[in-house]
């Protein structure tokens, strides 16, 4: 603020009282942040040593090291999703500033997958549309393929099977022959074909997906795809094959509640009969 000198012979700059209060508060906060840095660094180091990744991300966020935080979310996101830590992942990802995940677009894709699993389909779609070009820029073929598969699942839910197939074809071209993405693509393509009433091609896709899951020893997808495999047979009227698939699913599962939509073989057979 420009003001006259007391003797009115000149002018001088003075701090406005409001700005002076702001500057004082800022200096105190900055001093406190500097004092806390050693403890934050020590806690972060301990979290990394113990492989406690969620606390590690929180310490990185507290230290405003957003690039490293986004990188850790990108690296560990699949693990958190598979263990059901969806709330933790979404909370951590949402704590990043706008554009904070640009250098690690897999973090953005993982946040989108959480939104998809929680039924926030429009939000998931918008995040995936942002993540795909960023993954392409970084030549992250596997990450881009996984994001394209997620877009295919959203298109399937909307009944746009042509668009879903387009995403799946692109994902397969980008992914490795033995990747988990190809396994998931085959399963999703099978579900699309079931909805279209193409039972034989659907069964072929499910069998390919099941073989890939068995080669990867992925118990969750083995159970899930075995359950799906029974649907085309049941809709054709081959209840024996459908029940065999359901029984195999239940046998691997140990109980019937873990796979969405699974039930006892007898209940499954009844549902197939009613569906027809």
WOHURA-V756549 format. One record per residue. PSI is psi in whole degrees, -180 to 180 (* if undefined). OMEGA is omega in radians with two decimals (none if undefined). NEAR is the number of other C-alpha atoms within 10 Angstrom. Layout:
psi:PSI omega:OMEGA near:NEAR
psi:PSI omega:OMEGA near:NEAR
//
This chain:
psi:131 omega:-3.13 near:9
psi:128 omega:-3.11 near:10
psi:158 omega:3.09 near:12
psi:152 omega:3.05 near:12
psi:160 omega:-3.12 near:11
psi:-34 omega:-3.13 near:9
psi:4 omega:3.10 near:7
psi:26 omega:3.12 near:8
psi:-2 omega:-3.12 near:7
psi:-168 omega:-3.14 near:9
psi:155 omega:3.10 near:12
psi:158 omega:3.11 near:10
psi:134 omega:3.08 near:10
psi:154 omega:3.08 near:11
psi:131 omega:3.03 near:12
psi:141 omega:-3.11 near:11
psi:-39 omega:-3.14 near:10
psi:-43 omega:3.12 near:8
psi:-34 omega:3.11 near:11
psi:-41 omega:3.10 near:12
psi:-42 omega:3.13 near:12
psi:-45 omega:-3.12 near:12
psi:-39 omega:3.13 near:13
psi:-44 omega:3.14 near:11
psi:-39 omega:3.13 near:12
psi:-42 omega:3.14 near:12
psi:-41 omega:3.12 near:12
psi:-42 omega:3.13 near:12
psi:-41 omega:3.13 near:12
psi:-38 omega:3.11 near:12
psi:-40 omega:3.12 near:11
psi:-40 omega:3.12 near:11
psi:-42 omega:3.13 near:14
psi:-38 omega:-3.13 near:10
psi:-30 omega:-3.10 near:11
psi:-13 omega:-3.08 near:13
psi:-45 omega:3.13 near:13
psi:-42 omega:-3.12 near:11
psi:-39 omega:3.10 near:11
psi:-43 omega:3.14 near:18
psi:-41 omega:3.14 near:16
psi:-43 omega:3.13 near:11
psi:-38 omega:3.12 near:16
psi:-44 omega:3.14 near:21
psi:-40 omega:3.12 near:14
psi:-41 omega:3.14 near:14
psi:-41 omega:3.12 near:18
psi:-40 omega:3.13 near:14
psi:-38 omega:-3.11 near:11
psi:0 omega:-3.09 near:9
psi:35 omega:3.04 near:11
psi:86 omega:-2.91 near:12
psi:-36 omega:-3.13 near:19
psi:-50 omega:3.05 near:20
psi:-34 omega:3.13 near:16
psi:-43 omega:3.11 near:24
psi:-40 omega:-3.13 near:24
psi:-38 omega:3.09 near:19
psi:-38 omega:3.09 near:21
psi:-40 omega:3.10 near:21
psi:-40 omega:3.13 near:19
psi:-34 omega:3.11 near:17
psi:1 omega:-3.13 near:16
psi:30 omega:3.02 near:13
psi:74 omega:-3.00 near:15
psi:-30 omega:3.13 near:19
psi:-47 omega:3.13 near:16
psi:-37 omega:3.12 near:18
psi:-45 omega:3.12 near:29
psi:-38 omega:3.13 near:26
psi:-39 omega:-3.14 near:19
psi:-38 omega:3.07 near:19
psi:-41 omega:3.13 near:27
psi:-40 omega:-3.09 near:21
psi:-35 omega:-3.00 near:16
psi:0 omega:-3.06 near:16
psi:-43 omega:-3.14 near:24
psi:-42 omega:3.14 near:17
psi:-44 omega:3.14 near:11
psi:-40 omega:3.13 near:19
psi:-43 omega:-3.10 near:18
psi:-28 omega:3.13 near:10
psi:2 omega:3.08 near:8
psi:13 omega:-3.14 near:12
psi:56 omega:-3.05 near:15
psi:-41 omega:-3.14 near:19
psi:-41 omega:-3.14 near:13
psi:-45 omega:-3.11 near:13
psi:-46 omega:-3.12 near:22
psi:-39 omega:3.13 near:20
psi:-44 omega:-3.14 near:12
psi:-45 omega:-3.13 near:19
psi:-37 omega:3.14 near:22
psi:-16 omega:3.12 near:13
psi:-12 omega:3.09 near:15
psi:145 omega:3.11 near:17
psi:163 omega:3.09 near:11
psi:129 omega:-3.10 near:8
psi:1 omega:-3.08 near:11
psi:-24 omega:-3.11 near:21
psi:7 omega:-3.07 near:24
psi:-39 omega:3.14 near:16
psi:-14 omega:3.13 near:16
psi:73 omega:-3.03 near:23
psi:-16 omega:3.07 near:30
psi:-30 omega:3.07 near:30
psi:-40 omega:3.10 near:28
psi:-41 omega:3.13 near:30
psi:-39 omega:3.11 near:28
psi:-40 omega:3.10 near:30
psi:-37 omega:3.10 near:26
psi:-40 omega:3.14 near:28
psi:-39 omega:3.08 near:28
psi:-44 omega:3.12 near:22
psi:-40 omega:3.13 near:19
psi:-46 omega:-3.12 near:20
psi:-28 omega:-3.13 near:12
psi:7 omega:3.08 near:12
psi:9 omega:3.11 near:11
psi:72 omega:-2.92 near:13
psi:-40 omega:-3.13 near:19
psi:-42 omega:3.11 near:13
psi:-43 omega:3.12 near:14
psi:-43 omega:-3.12 near:25
psi:-43 omega:-3.13 near:20
psi:-39 omega:3.12 near:12
psi:-42 omega:-3.13 near:20
psi:-38 omega:3.11 near:26
psi:-28 omega:3.05 near:15
psi:-37 omega:-3.04 near:16
psi:-39 omega:-3.03 near:26
psi:-51 omega:3.13 near:23
psi:-33 omega:3.10 near:13
psi:-41 omega:3.09 near:20
psi:-37 omega:3.11 near:23
psi:-41 omega:3.11 near:15
psi:-36 omega:-3.11 near:12
psi:5 omega:-3.14 near:13
psi:34 omega:3.08 near:12
psi:82 omega:-3.03 near:16
psi:-43 omega:-3.10 near:18
psi:-42 omega:3.10 near:20
psi:-41 omega:3.10 near:24
psi:-41 omega:3.13 near:27
psi:-41 omega:3.14 near:27
psi:-41 omega:3.11 near:27
psi:-39 omega:3.09 near:28
psi:-38 omega:3.08 near:28
psi:-41 omega:3.11 near:27
psi:-39 omega:3.07 near:27
psi:-35 omega:3.10 near:26
psi:-39 omega:3.13 near:27
psi:-35 omega:3.10 near:25
psi:-41 omega:3.10 near:20
psi:-37 omega:3.11 near:20
psi:-42 omega:3.14 near:20
psi:-32 omega:-3.14 near:13
psi:-4 omega:-3.14 near:12
psi:11 omega:3.13 near:14
psi:80 omega:-3.03 near:14
psi:-31 omega:3.10 near:21
psi:-44 omega:3.09 near:13
psi:-41 omega:3.12 near:16
psi:-45 omega:3.12 near:25
psi:-36 omega:3.12 near:21
psi:-46 omega:3.09 near:14
psi:-42 omega:-3.11 near:21
psi:-40 omega:3.12 near:27
psi:-42 omega:3.12 near:18
psi:-40 omega:-3.13 near:14
psi:-41 omega:-3.13 near:25
psi:-39 omega:3.12 near:21
psi:-33 omega:-3.08 near:13
psi:-25 omega:-2.99 near:20
psi:159 omega:3.09 near:19
psi:159 omega:-3.05 near:14
psi:-35 omega:-3.07 near:12
psi:22 omega:-3.06 near:12
psi:158 omega:3.08 near:15
psi:-27 omega:-3.13 near:18
psi:-42 omega:3.14 near:24
psi:-37 omega:3.09 near:26
psi:-47 omega:-3.13 near:23
psi:-35 omega:3.12 near:23
psi:-43 omega:3.13 near:28
psi:-41 omega:3.13 near:23
psi:-45 omega:-3.14 near:26
psi:-39 omega:3.09 near:25
psi:-40 omega:3.10 near:25
psi:-41 omega:3.12 near:28
psi:-39 omega:3.07 near:25
psi:-44 omega:-3.11 near:24
psi:-35 omega:3.06 near:20
psi:-45 omega:-3.14 near:19
psi:-27 omega:3.13 near:14
psi:-4 omega:-3.13 near:12
psi:16 omega:3.13 near:14
psi:80 omega:-2.97 near:14
psi:-46 omega:-3.07 near:20
psi:-49 omega:3.07 near:15
psi:-36 omega:3.12 near:15
psi:-44 omega:3.13 near:27
psi:-38 omega:3.12 near:22
psi:-41 omega:3.12 near:16
psi:-42 omega:3.14 near:23
psi:-39 omega:3.14 near:29
psi:-39 omega:3.09 near:19
psi:-41 omega:3.12 near:17
psi:-41 omega:-3.14 near:27
psi:-41 omega:3.11 near:25
psi:-43 omega:3.12 near:15
psi:-40 omega:3.13 near:22
psi:-40 omega:3.12 near:24
psi:-38 omega:3.10 near:13
psi:-32 omega:3.14 near:11
psi:-6 omega:-3.10 near:15
psi:41 omega:-3.12 near:11
psi:95 omega:-3.01 near:13
psi:-39 omega:-3.12 near:13
psi:-49 omega:-3.10 near:14
psi:-28 omega:3.05 near:21
psi:-46 omega:3.13 near:23
psi:-45 omega:-3.09 near:25
psi:-46 omega:-3.09 near:20
psi:-35 omega:3.07 near:28
psi:-39 omega:3.08 near:23
psi:-47 omega:-3.12 near:26
psi:-33 omega:-3.08 near:26
psi:-29 omega:-3.14 near:28
psi:-18 omega:-3.06 near:27
psi:-50 omega:3.14 near:26
psi:-41 omega:3.14 near:27
psi:-44 omega:-3.14 near:21
psi:-39 omega:-3.13 near:23
psi:-23 omega:3.04 near:17
psi:-12 omega:-3.10 near:14
psi:4 omega:3.11 near:14
psi:75 omega:-3.05 near:14
psi:-28 omega:3.12 near:20
psi:-47 omega:3.12 near:13
psi:-40 omega:3.14 near:16
psi:-44 omega:3.13 near:26
psi:-35 omega:3.10 near:23
psi:-43 omega:3.11 near:16
psi:-42 omega:3.13 near:23
psi:-41 omega:3.13 near:27
psi:-39 omega:3.11 near:21
psi:-39 omega:3.10 near:17
psi:-47 omega:-3.12 near:27
psi:-38 omega:-3.13 near:22
psi:-43 omega:3.11 near:12
psi:-34 omega:-3.03 near:14
psi:-34 omega:-3.08 near:18
psi:-32 omega:2.99 near:9
psi:166 omega:-2.94 near:13
psi:-1 omega:-2.99 near:18
psi:-10 omega:-3.01 near:12
psi:-32 omega:-3.12 near:14
psi:129 omega:-3.08 near:17
psi:129 omega:3.07 near:9
psi:0 omega:-3.11 near:11
psi:155 omega:3.14 near:20
psi:-178 omega:3.13 near:20
psi:157 omega:3.13 near:16
psi:-38 omega:-3.12 near:19
psi:-41 omega:3.08 near:12
psi:-39 omega:-3.13 near:13
psi:-44 omega:3.12 near:22
psi:-40 omega:3.12 near:19
psi:-42 omega:3.13 near:12
psi:-40 omega:3.13 near:13
psi:-40 omega:3.14 near:22
psi:-44 omega:3.14 near:13
psi:-39 omega:-3.12 near:8
psi:-33 omega:-3.13 near:9
psi:* omega:none near:9
//
